[in-house]
Amino acid sequence: MTSLAVFSTVVVLTNAFGRLSVDAHGARVVSYVPRDGAEVFATLSDGTGGMPLCWPWFGEGADVGARRHGVARYEDFRIVRKVESPDVSELELALDSSPSTKAAFAGDFSLSAVFRLGETLSVTLKARNTGQDAFAVTEAFHPYFAVAKAQSCRVEGPFGAVGVPCDGSHRWAFSGSGKHRFALVDPDGGRRISLSSSGDKGLVVWNPGPCPPQSAKITSRLGPDDWRRFVCVENGTYDPSAAYRLAPGAEHALSLEISSSDIFQ
């Protein structure tokens, strides 16, 4: 498919159900404001936050000095299509392997990130191996959900309910393939963020807390009270031992659907 252009800027979608802003640099959701609702994503003091992508690895990667959370988040995606209507608006961004990505990751690939704004927000990241050699992938969506008080939040799902560990640790709330439904409940903010995912093998619930460990790498970017205002609920494939192998010509899709509601209604 022929792309429209190459941008490193924010693309905005609007319709009757809300407003979505996506940065084509890294295909990062910057903002999502549902109709008659509040901002879903937090912005940190340095302007980061939102929902970055982690691909083709989560965390530090196998190589010493590798960029944290992969290569996709550091590259300029191209706009393939942007379609707006009163009810459903869609944006598709794409990234192909290049000399820039190959400096950190040897695989030949094509990524497609599709953002669909309707009654809910859905995001699908599809990866295709365009080369001759198979490669292993770990990945995740890394949303910074805006909350009133992180310490009071909980995550609910088929695994029960888990509190948010505000100490920099990671909590594995479920594991296993298939479709998962869960929710971030923010009692102080009076909001429930409902989530539905597929293509993943687990979920991480994370907050750095007031004294994040240096290993979190986020320490220098946080304002004194930033940690109170967000909770990360990240679906994906994290553990290198559980990484999926993408054979030549094969595809894999990771998806997340997000909606927000008032828990006092």
BAFI-3210 file (N, C-alpha, C; in Angstrom, 3 decimals, decimal comma, padded with zeros to 6 digits):
// residues 265
n [1|2|3|4|5|6|7|8|9|10|11|12|13|14|15|16|17|18|19|20|21|22|23|24|25|26|27|28|29|30|31|32|33|34|35|36|37|38|39|40|41|42|43|44|45|46|47|48|49|50|51|52|53|54|55|56|57|58|59|60|61|62|63|64|65|66|67|68|69|70|71|72|73|74|75|76|77|78|79|80|81|82|83|84|85|86|87|88|89|90|91|92|93|94|95|96|97|98|99|100|101|102|103|104|105|106|107|108|109|110|111|112|113|114|115|116|117|118|119|120|121|122|123|124|125|126|127|128|129|130|131|132|133|134|135|136|137|138|139|140|141|142|143|144|145|146|147|148|149|150|151|152|153|154|155|156|157|158|159|160|161|162|163|164|165|166|167|168|169|170|171|172|173|174|175|176|177|178|179|180|181|182|183|184|185|186|187|188|189|190|191|192|193|194|195|196|197|198|199|200|201|202|203|204|205|206|207|208|209|210|211|212|213|214|215|216|217|218|219|220|221|222|223|224|225|226|227|228|229|230|231|232|233|234|235|236|237|238|239|240|241|242|243|244|245|246|247|248|249|250|251|252|253|254|255|256|257|258|259|260|261|262|263|264|265]
n.u [000,842|000,550|002,085|001,083|002,729|005,736|006,064|007,007|005,254|002,234|-000,802|-004,242|-007,388|-010,875|-014,285|-017,780|-017,486|-015,247|-011,826|-008,653|-005,141|-002,150|001,267|003,317|005,968|007,284|004,738|003,050|000,368|-000,768|-002,833|-006,154|-009,391|-012,444|-015,857|-017,630|-016,008|-013,002|-009,450|-007,719|-005,082|-001,988|000,317|003,718|006,051|008,100|006,905|006,553|004,842|001,462|000,772|003,211|004,835|006,272|008,584|010,903|011,403|010,876|011,730|015,201|016,395|018,389|021,040|023,874|023,613|021,552|018,750|016,146|013,166|012,985|013,000|010,984|009,707|011,426|011,488|010,404|007,210|005,309|002,451|-000,132|-002,887|-005,636|-008,752|-011,736|-014,928|-018,301|-018,836|-016,885|-013,410|-010,251|-006,747|-003,845|-000,561|002,776|005,818|008,880|011,653|014,976|018,164|018,523|016,954|018,181|020,618|020,224|018,607|018,502|016,524|014,331|011,443|007,953|005,860|002,568|000,472|-002,664|-005,147|-008,267|-010,958|-013,932|-016,897|-015,337|-011,745|-009,550|-006,486|-004,251|-001,373|000,447|002,812|005,045|007,190|009,468|011,723|014,262|014,946|013,922|012,846|012,900|010,423|009,550|007,062|004,917|002,086|002,391|000,796|000,295|-001,908|-004,095|-004,752|-006,401|-005,285|-002,763|-002,105|-004,508|-005,697|-006,869|-006,632|-008,869|-010,060|-010,334|-008,561|-009,102|-008,800|-006,227|-004,046|-002,271|001,163|003,036|005,908|007,827|008,072|007,119|004,035|002,672|-000,261|-001,811|-001,397|-000,937|-002,321|-004,847|-008,030|-008,397|-010,080|-010,180|-009,853|-008,970|-009,471|-010,217|-010,816|-010,674|-010,748|-013,136|-013,517|-013,623|-011,568|-011,990|-010,645|-009,722|-007,997|-005,866|-003,691|-001,639|000,438|000,459|000,131|001,194|001,186|002,054|003,795|006,055|006,353|007,231|009,976|011,551|013,403|016,767|016,999|014,637|014,825|013,283|013,459|014,874|013,212|010,844|008,597|008,252|005,685|004,646|004,370|002,104|000,005|-000,443|-000,973|000,504|-000,743|-000,021|-000,293|001,012|003,792|006,256|008,366|011,469|011,722|009,232|008,894|007,563|008,214|008,768|008,265|009,668|007,658|005,503|002,896|001,987|-000,350|-001,008|-003,384|-005,416|-008,237|-009,935|-012,002|-013,809|-015,501|-017,835|-017,675|-019,546|-021,971]
n.v [-001,206|002,214|004,814|007,894|009,946|010,929|011,613|013,319|013,973|015,042|013,425|013,996|012,632|013,031|012,647|011,928|010,529|011,302|012,430|011,795|011,707|011,026|010,421|010,278|009,675|006,954|005,915|006,568|006,836|009,893|011,295|010,671|011,527|010,730|011,264|013,515|012,891|012,504|013,056|010,131|009,250|009,807|012,552|012,986|015,028|015,705|015,660|013,166|009,954|008,931|006,363|004,435|002,172|-001,068|-002,854|-004,757|-005,940|-006,141|-004,167|-004,213|-005,610|-008,087|-007,460|-005,779|-002,392|-001,971|-000,201|000,784|-001,080|-001,756|-000,997|000,247|002,416|004,522|005,343|007,016|006,608|006,088|007,630|005,715|005,644|007,798|008,124|009,736|009,930|010,677|008,694|006,612|006,710|006,224|005,556|004,577|003,653|002,948|001,029|000,046|-002,219|-000,881|000,703|002,168|000,802|-001,669|-001,252|-001,778|-004,019|-007,006|-008,114|-008,395|-006,629|-005,629|-003,284|-002,548|-000,178|000,306|002,562|002,939|004,936|004,971|004,123|003,033|003,049|001,392|-000,327|-001,813|-003,652|-004,932|-007,256|-008,296|-010,699|-009,986|-011,032|-013,603|-015,099|-016,456|-014,721|-013,853|-012,381|-010,118|-008,015|-005,128|-003,034|000,077|001,682|004,738|005,261|007,831|008,723|009,573|008,976|006,934|005,029|004,110|002,672|-000,240|-003,332|-005,234|-008,471|-011,702|-012,938|-012,054|-009,398|-007,014|-004,933|-001,849|-001,948|000,364|000,680|000,341|-002,259|-005,036|-006,477|-009,513|-010,082|-011,908|-014,811|-016,548|-017,397|-016,029|-014,246|-011,484|-009,839|-007,016|-004,478|-001,171|000,320|003,354|004,632|007,163|008,935|008,292|006,618|004,006|002,199|000,233|-002,679|-004,679|-007,326|-009,003|-011,460|-011,442|-012,572|-011,993|-009,684|-006,667|-004,791|-001,666|000,843|003,443|004,497|006,671|006,569|005,402|002,528|002,707|001,092|001,357|003,358|005,527|007,391|009,901|011,360|011,911|014,156|015,407|014,607|013,071|010,271|009,698|010,146|008,323|005,002|002,148|-000,276|-002,957|-004,855|-007,742|-009,647|-010,619|-012,055|-013,320|-016,074|-016,824|-015,693|-015,131|-016,763|-015,411|-016,570|-016,554|-014,563|-014,805|-013,475|-011,521|-010,304|-007,835|-006,581|-003,994|-002,813|000,020|001,587|004,075|004,781|006,201|005,265|005,790|005,986]
n.w [000,000|-000,797|000,962|002,563|003,538|005,325|008,651|011,651|013,882|015,556|015,028|014,733|015,526|015,358|016,366|016,919|019,235|020,619|021,029|019,675|019,883|018,224|018,132|015,399|015,567|016,777|016,970|019,123|021,347|022,384|023,595|024,715|024,766|025,719|024,596|026,614|028,748|030,795|030,255|029,353|029,413|031,119|031,220|031,684|033,589|031,828|029,401|028,258|028,386|027,935|025,593|024,775|022,383|022,765|021,129|019,184|021,618|025,161|027,911|028,733|026,649|024,876|024,256|025,551|026,345|024,610|023,271|025,451|025,637|022,913|019,299|017,827|019,106|018,790|016,212|013,165|012,079|009,082|007,623|006,561|006,105|006,838|008,071|008,634|010,203|011,321|013,236|013,352|013,313|011,776|011,927|010,311|010,797|009,688|009,728|008,393|008,404|008,409|007,669|010,018|011,994|011,841|012,968|015,584|015,692|013,979|012,400|009,518|008,890|008,914|010,308|011,366|012,736|013,912|014,718|016,110|016,526|018,051|019,664|021,564|022,128|020,072|019,563|017,377|016,866|014,338|013,342|010,810|009,440|007,080|006,070|005,521|007,659|010,784|013,783|017,297|019,437|021,971|023,438|024,004|024,810|026,416|028,377|030,156|032,372|033,378|036,695|039,818|042,280|042,676|044,643|045,605|043,659|041,819|039,983|038,183|037,183|035,520|037,143|039,630|041,981|042,118|043,963|043,298|043,082|044,470|044,348|042,497|041,661|039,524|038,753|037,898|036,616|035,187|033,114|029,985|026,771|024,484|024,701|026,852|029,518|031,528|034,104|035,127|038,138|039,584|042,431|043,782|041,685|040,639|038,446|035,994|033,960|031,353|029,834|027,069|025,657|023,229|021,715|023,480|026,255|028,890|031,685|033,088|036,011|037,102|038,965|039,681|042,244|045,077|045,411|043,112|041,952|040,645|038,448|037,137|035,270|034,777|036,628|036,483|034,902|036,141|037,766|041,163|042,106|040,083|040,067|041,526|039,828|037,787|036,496|035,189|033,083|031,455|028,635|027,019|025,696|027,687|029,030|028,046|027,769|027,002|024,578|021,307|018,193|015,090|012,036|008,666|006,590|008,291|010,487|013,369|015,725|018,153|020,374|021,886|023,538|024,730|027,115|028,968|032,005|034,373|037,678|039,557|038,459]
ca.u [000,000|001,324|001,899|000,786|003,842|006,511|005,947|007,340|004,346|001,034|-001,973|-005,438|-008,657|-012,030|-015,624|-018,815|-017,148|-014,105|-010,652|-007,456|-003,913|-001,109|002,544|003,851|007,286|007,068|003,322|002,649|-000,836|-000,440|-004,014|-007,459|-010,445|-013,757|-016,963|-018,149|-015,128|-011,718|-008,268|-007,445|-003,654|-001,217|001,524|004,697|006,585|008,971|006,113|006,332|003,640|000,587|000,905|004,261|004,936|007,509|008,760|010,639|011,683|010,386|012,811|016,526|016,864|019,431|022,376|024,294|023,516|020,412|017,742|015,099|011,857|012,979|013,384|009,838|009,359|012,401|011,482|009,293|006,274|004,684|000,993|-000,670|-004,232|-006,363|-010,146|-012,583|-016,366|-018,951|-018,923|-015,660|-012,250|-009,122|-005,423|-002,884|000,838|003,587|007,269|009,621|013,055|015,814|019,494|018,410|016,500|019,134|021,734|019,905|017,857|018,878|015,394|013,590|010,063|007,011|004,920|001,378|-000,229|-003,971|-005,863|-009,673|-011,708|-015,378|-017,427|-014,149|-010,492|-008,827|-005,171|-003,714|-000,010|000,682|004,191|005,260|008,578|009,653|013,038|014,471|015,293|012,994|013,387|012,082|009,853|008,736|006,412|003,842|001,613|002,902|-000,029|000,335|-003,282|-004,240|-005,577|-006,388|-004,410|-002,292|-002,081|-005,854|-006,225|-006,779|-006,907|-009,798|-010,158|-010,609|-007,590|-009,504|-008,446|-004,887|-003,705|-001,146|002,371|003,709|007,273|008,717|008,058|006,169|003,111|002,137|-001,632|-002,274|-000,558|-001,670|-002,777|-006,289|-008,587|-008,467|-010,841|-009,801|-010,192|-008,282|-010,467|-009,642|-011,881|-010,595|-011,133|-014,486|-013,498|-013,244|-011,044|-012,169|-009,638|-009,855|-006,764|-005,605|-002,349|-000,670|000,621|000,504|-000,224|002,010|000,642|003,294|003,924|007,408|006,344|007,951|011,430|011,746|014,771|017,490|016,779|013,403|015,256|012,337|013,668|015,307|012,180|009,646|008,451|008,074|004,373|004,165|004,045|000,756|-001,002|-000,591|-000,752|000,742|-001,349|000,652|-000,494|001,996|004,624|007,376|009,446|012,169|011,494|007,907|008,865|007,087|009,119|008,093|008,902|009,601|006,325|004,465|002,427|001,436|-001,043|-001,282|-004,439|-005,944|-009,419|-010,014|-013,163|-013,805|-016,845|-017,949|-018,050|-020,616|-023,244]
ca.v [000,000|003,458|005,677|009,293|010,839|010,592|012,716|013,149|014,972|014,500|013,311|014,073|012,108|013,461|012,301|012,109|009,778|011,831|012,989|010,975|012,280|010,010|010,912|009,356|009,246|005,869|005,502|006,677|007,586|011,021|011,724|010,131|012,139|010,275|012,213|013,755|012,257|013,126|012,492|008,764|009,018|010,805|013,130|013,232|016,390|015,965|015,576|011,787|009,334|008,426|004,917|004,034|000,782|-001,786|-003,889|-006,183|-006,480|-005,407|-004,018|-003,803|-006,327|-009,080|-006,906|-004,724|-001,076|-001,879|000,795|000,209|-001,374|-002,034|-000,005|000,920|003,665|005,561|005,543|007,753|005,823|006,826|007,575|004,928|006,166|008,501|008,192|010,265|009,987|011,061|007,605|005,815|007,290|005,301|005,987|003,486|004,038|001,791|001,130|-001,082|-002,283|000,076|000,755|002,678|-000,265|-002,775|-000,934|-002,325|-005,270|-007,509|-008,668|-007,682|-006,637|-004,562|-003,057|-001,738|000,227|000,825|003,202|003,063|005,727|004,855|004,124|002,743|003,189|000,134|-000,212|-003,111|-003,629|-006,162|-007,404|-009,305|-010,990|-009,827|-011,543|-015,033|-015,747|-016,268|-014,001|-013,896|-011,083|-009,761|-006,760|-004,680|-001,662|000,597|002,862|005,458|005,696|008,932|008,413|010,617|008,563|005,610|004,110|003,613|001,972|-001,696|-003,915|-006,351|-009,333|-013,095|-013,312|-011,428|-007,983|-006,787|-003,544|-001,327|-001,912|001,652|000,536|000,071|-003,662|-005,415|-007,521|-010,298|-010,307|-013,149|-015,322|-017,425|-016,781|-015,883|-012,915|-011,147|-008,645|-006,557|-003,062|-000,355|001,044|004,520|005,094|008,593|009,658|007,889|006,136|002,637|002,071|-001,162|-003,068|-005,991|-007,511|-010,284|-011,577|-011,275|-013,699|-011,560|-008,324|-006,084|-003,617|-001,044|002,256|003,556|004,925|007,924|006,342|004,301|002,028|003,234|000,195|001,740|004,248|006,625|008,247|011,259|012,032|012,135|015,230|014,869|013,996|012,380|008,874|009,590|010,481|007,341|003,571|001,426|-001,608|-003,245|-006,203|-008,107|-010,830|-009,968|-012,954|-013,858|-017,514|-016,989|-014,917|-015,858|-016,732|-014,987|-017,223|-015,749|-014,417|-014,924|-012,255|-011,620|-009,067|-007,516|-005,571|-003,492|-001,960|000,839|002,448|004,728|005,037|006,738|004,146|006,220|006,062]
ca.w [000,000|-000,868|002,126|002,255|003,844|006,518|009,591|013,057|014,417|016,175|014,162|015,567|015,037|016,154|015,899|017,942|020,444|021,342|020,354|019,846|019,332|018,094|017,613|014,400|016,036|017,727|016,973|020,526|021,697|023,257|024,335|024,340|025,577|025,244|024,681|027,968|029,716|031,101|029,620|029,798|029,579|031,862|030,635|032,726|033,627|030,676|028,180|027,843|028,945|026,882|025,421|023,831|021,967|023,053|020,084|019,350|022,945|026,327|028,888|028,291|025,477|025,132|024,053|026,467|025,737|023,695|023,650|026,285|025,037|021,484|018,296|017,204|019,782|018,457|014,766|012,557|011,281|007,990|007,616|005,452|005,842|007,901|007,659|009,701|009,983|012,581|014,210|013,432|012,644|011,824|011,500|010,190|010,672|009,317|009,860|007,841|008,805|007,679|008,283|011,384|012,896|011,806|013,860|016,900|015,557|012,653|011,672|008,473|009,369|008,601|011,394|011,110|013,952|013,529|015,825|015,719|017,487|017,937|021,030|022,352|021,403|019,893|018,942|016,960|016,341|013,587|012,892|009,769|009,111|005,640|005,716|005,283|008,928|011,896|014,934|018,506|019,788|023,129|023,050|024,898|024,902|027,697|028,687|031,430|032,576|034,329|037,861|040,841|043,380|042,280|045,777|045,884|042,493|041,743|038,679|038,319|036,022|035,861|038,166|040,883|042,078|042,658|044,197|042,518|043,902|044,248|044,856|041,378|041,274|038,484|039,179|036,799|037,040|034,572|032,033|029,094|025,537|024,368|024,914|028,267|029,875|032,858|034,285|036,126|038,922|040,260|043,328|044,079|040,481|040,270|037,073|035,658|032,608|030,959|028,860|026,453|024,897|022,579|021,161|024,556|027,160|030,271|032,053|034,147|036,699|037,589|039,320|040,240|043,637|045,360|045,366|042,163|041,846|039,492|037,313|036,445|034,192|034,624|037,789|036,154|034,113|036,939|038,721|042,513|042,331|038,884|040,321|042,097|038,824|036,717|036,705|033,942|032,970|030,188|028,108|026,023|025,911|028,379|029,416|026,879|027,644|026,397|023,333|020,134|017,047|013,867|010,894|007,437|006,027|009,312|011,133|014,726|016,095|019,551|020,365|023,147|023,426|025,937|027,311|030,273|032,524|035,725|038,527|040,460|037,734]
c.u [000,875|001,035|001,684|001,998|004,622|006,489|006,575|006,538|003,137|-000,130|-003,203|-006,630|-009,766|-013,304|-016,594|-018,453|-015,903|-012,992|-009,433|-006,275|-002,822|000,138|003,096|005,283|007,060|005,650|002,771|001,347|-000,440|-001,614|-005,249|-008,487|-011,794|-014,797|-017,476|-017,291|-013,845|-010,599|-007,947|-005,970|-002,970|-000,045|002,475|005,273|007,448|008,240|005,908|005,103|002,787|000,648|001,953|004,129|006,276|007,616|010,122|011,190|011,123|011,517|014,113|016,978|018,044|020,838|022,667|024,237|022,375|019,417|016,601|013,800|011,866|013,367|012,198|009,563|010,288|012,396|010,269|008,459|005,723|003,159|000,535|-002,066|-004,783|-007,778|-010,973|-014,041|-017,011|-018,889|-017,628|-014,554|-011,073|-007,847|-004,542|-001,499|001,656|005,067|007,885|011,047|013,895|017,214|019,450|017,975|017,514|020,387|021,500|019,249|018,018|017,703|014,846|012,111|009,260|006,026|003,765|000,714|-001,525|-004,702|-007,295|-010,439|-013,190|-015,960|-016,343|-012,925|-009,863|-007,528|-004,688|-002,338|000,236|002,108|004,287|006,750|008,725|010,995|013,056|014,768|014,247|013,657|012,381|011,635|009,239|008,221|005,389|003,337|001,982|002,102|000,214|-001,076|-003,354|-005,188|-005,472|-005,400|-003,988|-002,391|-003,427|-006,418|-006,076|-007,062|-007,750|-009,832|-010,472|-009,666|-007,988|-009,201|-007,068|-004,684|-002,518|000,075|003,169|005,114|008,258|008,750|007,011|005,305|002,523|000,730|-002,263|-001,243|-001,394|-002,195|-004,298|-006,721|-008,748|-009,283|-010,492|-010,101|-009,299|-009,337|-009,771|-010,704|-011,865|-010,984|-012,526|-014,582|-013,058|-012,798|-011,080|-011,252|-009,924|-008,663|-006,729|-004,209|-001,262|-000,569|000,645|000,177|000,684|001,290|001,815|003,106|005,275|007,438|007,172|009,459|011,730|013,190|015,444|017,268|015,533|013,680|014,331|012,585|013,970|014,228|010,960|009,713|008,141|006,752|003,834|003,658|002,637|-000,325|-001,157|-000,395|-000,545|000,111|-001,005|000,397|000,538|002,629|005,952|008,595|010,140|011,954|010,141|007,781|008,308|008,104|008,317|008,861|008,834|008,199|005,201|004,128|001,951|000,824|-001,264|-002,330|-004,860|-007,123|-009,658|-011,320|-013,151|-015,226|-016,777|-018,431|-019,179|-021,958|-024,173]
c.v [001,253|004,335|007,118|010,185|010,291|011,806|012,343|014,209|014,273|014,562|013,230|013,487|012,610|012,903|012,462|011,448|010,279|012,338|012,136|011,671|011,219|010,652|009,880|008,947|008,203|005,345|005,505|007,446|008,664|011,360|011,015|010,706|011,673|011,387|012,288|013,103|013,025|012,416|011,110|008,546|010,163|011,297|013,472|014,640|016,719|015,835|014,173|011,233|008,829|006,910|004,611|002,555|000,211|-002,923|-003,716|-006,766|-005,553|-005,336|-003,654|-004,477|-007,212|-008,502|-005,783|-003,382|-000,926|-000,839|000,123|000,072|-001,401|-000,890|000,815|002,288|004,820|005,934|006,353|006,800|006,708|006,661|006,825|005,417|006,846|008,720|008,675|010,257|010,370|009,983|006,825|006,507|006,332|005,961|004,752|004,068|002,787|002,099|-000,124|-001,054|-001,423|000,019|001,257|001,585|-001,400|-002,494|-001,518|-003,697|-005,771|-007,939|-007,765|-007,768|-005,501|-004,477|-002,196|-001,448|000,906|001,316|003,457|003,765|005,628|004,968|003,779|003,107|001,805|000,397|-001,616|-002,904|-004,967|-006,165|-008,520|-009,454|-010,954|-010,384|-013,042|-015,800|-015,443|-015,436|-014,039|-012,486|-011,117|-008,352|-006,366|-003,323|-001,190|001,841|003,421|006,017|006,770|008,525|009,557|010,283|007,116|004,594|003,462|002,758|000,454|-002,128|-005,162|-007,160|-010,743|-013,642|-012,783|-009,947|-007,859|-005,295|-003,136|-001,236|-000,641|001,627|000,213|-001,376|-003,897|-006,553|-008,194|-010,722|-011,525|-013,610|-016,263|-016,678|-016,690|-014,452|-012,673|-009,871|-008,279|-005,070|-002,439|000,488|002,115|005,110|006,594|009,448|009,305|007,293|004,677|002,624|000,597|-001,489|-004,475|-006,189|-008,879|-010,264|-011,461|-012,541|-013,271|-010,091|-007,875|-004,861|-002,958|000,426|002,407|003,909|006,183|007,790|005,195|003,833|002,587|002,384|000,562|002,672|005,443|007,707|009,689|012,047|012,425|013,427|014,635|014,147|013,241|010,978|008,686|009,637|009,456|005,917|002,943|000,033|-002,079|-004,679|-006,503|-009,447|-010,324|-010,858|-013,499|-015,351|-017,816|-016,242|-015,763|-015,712|-016,413|-015,569|-016,324|-015,743|-014,453|-013,568|-012,553|-010,276|-009,000|-006,417|-005,194|-002,577|-001,284|001,610|002,956|005,008|005,540|005,608|004,522|006,320|004,921]
c.w [000,000|000,329|001,694|002,445|005,023|007,428|010,920|013,789|014,993|015,186|015,058|014,828|015,949|015,528|017,060|019,265|021,160|020,447|020,708|019,193|019,360|017,504|016,638|014,714|017,125|017,769|018,396|020,673|022,690|024,159|023,803|025,309|025,031|025,369|026,110|029,043|029,918|030,345|030,222|030,117|030,316|031,023|031,767|032,595|032,420|029,348|027,664|028,560|027,804|026,824|024,360|023,458|022,403|022,038|019,452|020,641|024,003|027,336|028,216|027,011|025,813|025,050|025,039|025,732|024,762|024,194|024,406|025,488|023,512|020,577|017,792|017,803|019,432|016,974|014,311|011,702|010,163|008,094|006,371|005,089|007,092|007,396|008,839|009,264|011,303|013,654|014,409|012,651|012,813|011,313|011,429|009,961|010,380|009,462|009,269|008,368|007,868|008,274|009,726|012,350|012,957|012,635|015,249|016,839|014,138|011,799|010,581|008,819|008,751|009,756|010,910|012,446|013,545|014,773|015,362|016,842|017,165|019,338|022,026|021,522|021,289|019,142|018,612|016,350|015,655|013,066|011,870|009,523|007,592|005,151|005,500|006,565|009,985|012,987|016,086|018,873|021,176|022,861|024,099|024,463|026,307|028,095|030,085|031,658|033,662|035,459|038,863|041,958|043,134|043,412|046,037|044,757|042,617|040,313|038,892|037,030|036,445|036,919|039,545|040,850|042,714|042,862|043,350|043,418|043,635|044,843|043,736|040,939|040,194|039,003|037,954|037,177|036,368|033,555|031,188|027,890|025,521|024,589|026,406|028,454|031,314|032,953|035,336|036,830|039,743|041,190|043,585|042,878|040,018|038,882|036,993|034,200|032,243|029,791|028,354|025,532|024,221|021,994|022,196|025,400|028,616|030,433|033,191|034,703|037,410|037,908|040,005|041,714|043,849|045,281|044,420|042,138|040,600|038,253|036,532|035,276|033,985|035,671|037,422|035,418|034,936|037,741|040,087|042,734|041,123|039,199|040,864|041,023|037,707|037,235|035,331|034,035|031,571|029,750|027,033|026,294|026,432|028,561|028,169|026,684|027,007|025,073|022,194|019,010|015,803|012,681|009,666|006,850|007,042|009,915|012,549|015,076|017,600|019,565|021,771|022,843|024,772|025,960|028,741|030,715|033,962|036,644|039,485|039,760|038,155]
res [m|t|s|l|a|v|f|s|t|v|v|v|l|t|n|a|f|g|r|l|s|v|d|a|h|g|a|r|v|v|s|y|v|p|r|d|g|a|e|v|f|a|t|l|s|d|g|t|g|g|m|p|l|c|w|p|w|f|g|e|g|a|d|v|g|a|r|r|h|g|v|a|r|y|e|d|f|r|i|v|r|k|v|e|s|p|d|v|s|e|l|e|l|a|l|d|s|s|p|s|t|k|a|a|f|a|g|d|f|s|l|s|a|v|f|r|l|g|e|t|l|s|v|t|l|k|a|r|n|t|g|q|d|a|f|a|v|t|e|a|f|h|p|y|f|a|v|a|k|a|q|s|c|r|v|e|g|p|f|g|a|v|g|v|p|c|d|g|s|h|r|w|a|f|s|g|s|g|k|h|r|f|a|l|v|d|p|d|g|g|r|r|i|s|l|s|s|s|g|d|k|g|l|v|v|w|n|p|g|p|c|p|p|q|s|a|k|i|t|s|r|l|g|p|d|d|w|r|r|f|v|c|v|e|n|g|t|y|d|p|s|a|a|y|r|l|a|p|g|a|e|h|a|l|s|l|e|i|s|s|s|d|i|f|q]
***
